[in-house]
């Protein structure tokens, strides 16, 4: 396996691990738990049943495209048009990420077959260890400068002015307060770190 191919396989490994790590944090169990800890009911003024109903509708539209983020609670739209536009942008980024992750999975399947299998596993091991190290570094950033990291991420993927909302009036940030994002980011990092170490161990044995 060439050096370039090894880098591609390592990058694909990291990408697939992150994609898998995100999935548990999209479940109703985690969303409800994290929103309760972030006091979404206090921010919205709604009981937990309405918070969870609105959240399930929004996340359902994000994951499955079953609607246009037009959930209604008590006869009123949950999100304003500007918030809905942002969520459409989020859905586009989310889908693009998982398409790339699927391509990464195909790369791994090809790399781990035939005569290149041992070299492929060595590249997988390198990618998993690299991701683990990167997640540790990201954890430090989240701990000391979450707001800055959050802003940089949004500036990269979304147009200026399309992702800033007022927690006093905008339901989107009331449903998903800052604490929700801090703890969800930590959750993704923790799951990704454990998966990365497990993959690295498996790849070491196979190589």
N, C-alpha and C positions, 0 to 999 in steps of 0.2 A: 504494500500500500504506500502510495506517495505521501510526502509530507502534506501536500494540499488536501488530499483525500482524508488523511487523518484529522486535519483541522475541521473539515466539513463534518465528519462523523462525530467528533467531540462536540461541536456546536449543536448538531442535531440531538445529541444525547441530553445536553443541558436544556434545550428547548422543550423536548418531550417531557422531561421531568417536571419542569415548571408548569406545563400544560396540565399534567396529571395532578400536581399539587393544588392547583386552583379549584378543581372540581368539588372537593368536599366543602369549600367555603361558599359554594353557590346553592347549597341545600337549604331547605326551610329550617332545619334544625339549627344550623349555624347562624343563618340570618336572624332568626328570632332571638337566639341567645345573645348575639352581638348587639342587636338593636336594644334589647332590654338593658344590657350593661351600659349602652350609650344614652339611655333615657330618651329614646325616640318618642315615647308617649308624652313626656313632659314638653319636648320641643314642638310636637304637633298639636298637643291638647286632645289627642284621640286616645281611646282605650286600646289596649294591646290587640284586640281582635281586628280593629280597623287598620291599625298600623301593619299588621301581618297580611291582611287582605290586600292592601295597597301594594305592599312589597312583593307579594306573590305575583300580582298582576304585572308589575314593572319588570321583575326578573324573568317572568314567563315570556314577555315580549322581547326581552334581551336575548334569551337563549333560543327561543323557538320561532320568533317572528310572528307570533299569533295575533298581534295587534300593533297599534301605533302609539303605544304608551298613553292610551286614552282612558285609563281606569277612572271610574267615578265612585266617590264615596259620599253618601247622603245627598245624591243628586248633583254634586259639584265635581268637576274634573280635578283629579289629584294634582296634575302637573300643568303648568302654563305652557303655551306654545314654545316659548324659549327653552324651557326645561325639556320638553319633548324633543325639540331639535337637537339638544345636546345628547339626549339618550339615543337618538338615531345615529349620531356620530359615534357614540360609544359602541353601539351594536356593530357598526362598520369596522371599527378597530378590533373588536372582540372576534368577529368572524375572520378577519384577515389573519389574526394571530393563530387561530386554530387551523386555518388552511395551511399556514406555514408549518405548524406543528405536525400536521398530517404528512406533509412532504418530508419532514424530518423523520417521522416514523418509518416511512418507506425507505429512506436512505439507510436507516439502521437495519432494516430487514435485508436489504441488498448487501450491506457491508458485513453482515454476520453469517453469510452463506459461503459455502465453497472454500476454495484455497485461501481466501483472504480472512477467514474467520478469526484466526488468532490475532492478526494485526488489527482487525476490526474491534475485537474485545479490548485490546490495549488502548485504542483510541476512545472507546466508550469509557474506560476507566479514567483516562485523562480528563474527559469532558465532565464526568461526575465529580471528580475531585476539584476541578476548576470551578464548577458550580457551587460546591460546598464552601469553598473559600470565598467566592463572590457573595454568597448569601450571608456569611459572617460579616463581611465588610458592609453589606447593605443594612444589616441589622444595627451596626454601629451608627450608620447615617440616620436611620429611622429613629434611633434613640435620642440623638442629639440635634437633628435638623429635619424633622418630618415635614414641616410646612414647606421648607425650601425644596426638598425632594419631590413632594407632591406637586408643587408649582412647575418644576422643571419637566416632570413627566407630562403634565397637561400642555405645557407650551410646545413640547415636541409633537404631540399627537393631535392637538386640537387648535383651532384658530383662536387668535387673541379675542378676549371678551366673551367667548361662547361658553366658558366653563366656570365663571365666577357667579356665585349666587349669595343671597342674603339670608342667613338663618332666621331672621326675624319674620320673613315673609314667604320664602320659597320652600315649598314642600320637599323638594328633592334633597336639600341639605338638612332638613328637619328629620326626614326619614332615615338618612344616612349621615349622622353627625361625625365630626372629626374623630372622636374616640372609636367609632365603628371602623373607620378606615385604618386607624393606627393598629387596632387589634387584629383586623383582618389581614393587614400586611404582615404582621408578625406571624399570624397563623400560616399564611402561605409560605413564608420563609422557613418556619419550623418544619412543616411537612416536607418542603422541598429539600431541606438539609438532611432529614432522616432518609428520605428516598435516595438522595444522592449518595450517601454513605452506603446504603444497601446495594445500590447498583454498582458502586465502585468495588465492593467486596465480591459481588457475584462476578463482575468482569475480571477481577484479579484471578479468581479461580479458573475461569474459562480460558484466560489467555496463557 
